[in-house]
Amino acid sequence: MKFIVSITTLLVAASLANAQVVVIDPTAIAHNQANHVVDLAKYVEMVNNQIRQINTMTQELQQVTAYVKAFGDPSKLLNIVGANQLIGSLQQTGVGQTLTQLQRSANGLQALQYNGNGLYQSLGQTFTTPSGAQVPRFEDLYRKYGAIQDDSRNCQSVTNDVVARRKTLRDEIAATTQKLQASTTDAETQKLNGVLTGYNAELATVDHEIDNAAAQVATQDAENRADRERQEQARREERQAQMEESLQQYGEVFRLETTPPSFPNSR
């Protein structure tokens, strides 16, 4: 009986021992390891792609940095030498007056008193006749001479103003050119070239102001000469009419008798 119990105990113990044994599957392990290798390879590839992207971005950043260093950043160049001075010069209107303004302001009395800084002799407001009578001058007849005198003074004023402005412009051109020679970036060079071009254009425009003022003097002189010829033509026409009228009156006074005289019969 004891023998049977012992055998039974051994069998139960053997059964429990078999239930705790771990079963190892080599195929599953190999499959898991293969998946892990694939995942690891993908991760390595992803890291390599990121490294390549970082290297590319670094190169691009270096290129941009080199470009900005060579060409400059135009948005940071806010104060260009000569730009404000050029704007100020462009906003000046000059001292010249138009021909219409000069004609309207012409004054006959001033024309009579004009002596051209001592070069000419001024005229009085009256003159003396051979009999000693004082006759006043008609000032409006001298307004056209006052107009050309005003044109001449205007031209001189414009010339003086232009000479001063030209000196300022030339000084600014010289300063801008020196700054251009010392320019270190393309952006600064382009902006300075723009300012320099503006100065040269303004210089040419200022020079034309003298031409315009001189043209006004020539125009007024031409108008005065044309008016003198017009007045002379009017006087010739008047003299011709007066002569014809005088001849007609003379003919009426000294009309010739066309009928033969009658004599008494002689006996």
C-alpha angles and dihedrals in degrees: 000000000000088000093056092049091052092051091049091050091051092049092051091047090049090051092052091047091053091050092060097052113115114229113218118208110201093189094058091047092051092048092051092049091050091052090048091052091050091049090048091050091051091050091050090050091049091051090048091051091051090049091051091049091049091049091049092049090047090053092048091049090050090050092050091047091050091048093050090047092051100037102023131220109284092200091063094052098087101143111053116180111255098009096109092043090052092052090050092051092049090053093056114102099195128232099269123120127213122253090248092055092049093049093050093050095046112129125202094203092054089049090056092049095044115118103167095241090311095316095109136036115251120231125234125239089244136034132205123241122218088261091056098255118145111230121189117231119241101243096199090065088064098049092094089057089048089053094057090044089054089048090054092050090046091052091051092049091050090049093052091047093048093049090055093045092047090055091051092048093048091050090051091048090053092049092047091048091053090049089049091054090053094046114128102187135051092232092057091045092053093049093047090049088054091052091047091052090051092052092051091049091049091049091054091047092051091051090055090059089071090049091052093049092048090048089056090056091050091047093051091046090052090050091050092051091046090051091049090053090046091052091048090050090051091050092049090051091049092048090049091051091046091050093050091047092048092050090050092050090046090052092051093051095046099036112164119240108240099181117087115249118252119232127198116256112267117226 
